[in-house]
Amino acid sequence: MQEFPGGVTFLGNPLTLVGTPVTVGMNAPDFTVLDNDLSPVTLASLAGKAFILSTVPSLDTPVCDMETRRFNQEAGGLGDMPVLTVSMDLPFAQKRWCAAAGIAQVKTLSDHRDASLGLAYGLLIKELRLLARAVLVVNAAGVITYYELVKEVTQEPDYAAALAAAKAL
């Protein structure tokens, strides 16, 4: 297992990322996460679809809340492109949060069981067992066309760049 000390920071304090980092141009690695009904969602289940993948530490934190709400608002302008938000929150907590926040366009998924996505994409924060904040755009062929790892976990991603990359597909 690869470790990257200082891969991200939290309030300026360095944290270690664990897993295999991804880059633009590579095939998106496979993963298995859980939908809110506990059914598995894999990369294969998204085959042939372009999608936005947003990873966040926890929906119950202010920046993750803002980010997911923003992508929910923007999703309507993306046609039928799925927008997925993955965190380590339990599926039941995600479902409650979505209902309370009125989230209907973004699909929340949980990586809590095996950290499958976190490890496959190099986004698991070792010290916290949470996911780092990142946004990826994957095209219909399964290739990563956009990737932003937000270095300071408490900051928001570059929405305009991510949405432009998604719309360019």
Secondary structure by P-SEA (a helix, b strand, c coil): ccccccccccccbbbbbbccccccccccccbbbbccccccccccccccbbbbbbbbcccccaaaaaaaaaaaaaccccccbbbbbbccccaaaaaaaaaaaccccbbbbbccccaaaaaaaccccccccccccbbbbbcccccccccccccccccccaaaaaaaaaaac
